[in-house]
Amino acid sequence: MIGFIPELVFDALFVSTKVTLDILLKKRDKCTWD
């Protein structure tokens, strides 16, 4: 169980980082289209 928790935390960090990057890229695309 102890070794399982860090994996969940890592996955959560990875997903949130990916989502943040996606949002930043989309914002940049919108600025480019304007």
Buried (B, 14 or more C-beta within 10 A) or exposed (E): EEEEEEEEEEEEEEEEEEEEEEEEEEEEEEEEEE
